[in-house]
Amino acid sequence: MIVGQDKNQIRNLFRSAWLKYKNRQPIEALENMIAEVVSMHPEYQSMLENELDDLDQDYLPEQGQTNPFLHMGMHISLREQFSTDRPSGITQLYQQILIKAGDPHEAEHAMMECLGESLWQAQNNSQLPDELTYIHCLKRLIDKI
């Protein structure tokens, strides 16, 4: 899990993990998870490989921009949830969504809608994410795919 770091530290962790992976250097478990996620997103790789690229950029949704670090971080969050089955039952739901989606990357993308909604609601209400509402969203997602 990536906690207790500022935006630049987290973004540099993504860059460092990706460069270590590309250069076949030893990497830790979290760096390996980051490298797996980056490898699924070729559109972000050149940004991480270019050390002159400013990682401090703000990404504004109202201008149609997607924050690549938020996107990849959501993949990592989902994978951590699957590995710990927290919230309870998410691993089984992921397996069901994966069967319907047919691809792990697409399954995670579908699940990101529920994760993003849960995080937005929590932030908007200044509270922790509601795990029950999140799980219900994922169950409804199975019928939509």
C-alpha positions in Angstrom: 0.0 0.0 0.0 1.2 3.5 -0.8 0.5 5.7 2.2 2.2 8.6 4.0 3.9 10.0 1.0 3.3 13.2 -0.9 2.2 13.3 -4.5 5.8 13.7 -5.9 7.1 10.8 -3.8 4.4 8.5 -5.0 4.9 9.6 -8.6 8.7 9.0 -8.3 8.0 5.6 -6.8 6.0 4.8 -10.0 8.9 6.0 -12.2 11.6 4.2 -10.1 9.7 0.9 -10.1 9.1 1.1 -13.9 12.7 1.9 -14.6 14.0 -0.9 -12.3 11.6 -3.3 -14.0 12.7 -2.2 -17.5 16.4 -2.4 -16.6 15.9 -5.9 -15.0 17.0 -4.7 -11.6 15.8 -6.3 -8.4 12.5 -4.9 -7.3 10.4 -5.3 -4.2 6.8 -6.7 -4.1 5.1 -3.2 -4.3 7.5 -2.2 -7.1 6.6 -5.4 -9.0 2.9 -4.6 -8.7 3.4 -1.1 -9.9 5.5 -2.4 -12.9 2.7 -4.9 -13.8 0.2 -2.1 -13.8 2.4 0.2 -15.9 3.1 -2.6 -18.4 -0.7 -2.8 -19.0 -0.6 1.0 -19.8 1.8 1.7 -22.7 0.3 5.2 -22.9 1.9 6.1 -19.6 5.3 4.4 -20.1 7.1 7.1 -22.0 6.1 9.7 -19.3 7.8 7.5 -16.7 10.8 6.8 -18.8 11.5 10.4 -19.6 13.4 11.7 -16.6 13.0 15.3 -18.0 9.2 14.9 -17.8 7.7 16.9 -15.0 5.8 14.4 -12.8 4.3 17.4 -10.8 1.6 18.1 -13.5 -1.9 18.6 -12.3 -4.6 16.7 -14.3 -7.9 18.4 -14.5 -11.0 16.3 -15.2 -12.9 19.4 -16.2 -10.5 19.8 -19.0 -10.9 16.1 -20.1 -7.6 15.0 -18.5 -7.1 11.7 -16.9 -4.6 11.5 -14.0 -2.4 8.5 -14.9 -1.2 8.1 -11.4 -4.8 8.0 -10.0 -5.7 5.5 -12.7 -2.8 3.2 -12.0 -3.2 3.7 -8.3 -6.8 2.4 -8.5 -5.5 -0.7 -10.2 -3.1 -1.2 -7.4 -5.8 -0.6 -4.8 -8.1 -3.2 -6.4 -5.3 -5.7 -6.5 -4.6 -5.1 -2.8 -8.3 -5.6 -2.0 -8.3 -8.9 -3.9 -5.2 -10.2 -2.2 -6.6 -9.4 1.3 -10.3 -10.0 0.5 -11.1 -6.6 2.0 -13.8 -5.6 1.9 -15.0 -9.1 2.6 -16.3 -10.9 -0.5 -14.5 -8.7 -3.0 -12.2 -11.5 -4.2 -15.2 -13.7 -5.1 -16.9 -10.8 -6.8 -13.7 -10.1 -8.8 -13.7 -13.7 -10.0 -17.3 -13.4 -11.2 -16.6 -10.0 -12.9 -13.4 -11.5 -14.5 -15.4 -14.4 -16.0 -17.9 -12.0 -17.5 -15.3 -9.4 -18.6 -12.9 -12.1 -20.0 -9.8 -10.1 -19.2 -8.2 -9.0 -15.8 -7.5 -5.5 -17.1 -11.0 -5.0 -18.3 -12.5 -6.5 -15.1 -10.4 -4.0 -13.1 -11.5 -1.1 -15.3 -15.2 -2.0 -14.8 -14.7 -2.3 -11.0 -13.0 1.2 -11.0 -16.4 2.8 -11.5 -17.6 1.4 -8.2 -14.3 2.2 -6.4 -14.2 5.7 -7.8 -17.8 6.3 -6.7 -17.1 4.9 -3.2 -14.1 7.1 -2.8 -15.9 10.2 -4.1 -18.8 9.6 -1.8 -16.5 9.2 1.2 -14.5 12.4 0.4 -17.7 14.3 -0.3 -19.2 13.2 3.1 -15.9 13.5 5.0 -16.1 9.9 6.1 -14.6 6.5 5.4 -15.7 4.6 2.3 -18.9 2.6 2.9 -17.8 -1.0 2.2 -21.4 -2.3 2.0 -22.4 0.2 -0.6 -19.2 -0.5 -2.6 -19.9 -4.3 -2.5 -23.5 -3.7 -3.6 -22.2 -1.6 -6.5 -19.9 -4.4 -7.6 -22.8 -7.0 -7.4 -24.9 -4.8 -9.7 -21.9 -4.5 -12.0 -21.9 -8.3 -12.6 -25.4 -8.0 -14.2 -24.3 -5.1 -16.4 -21.3 -6.8 -18.0 
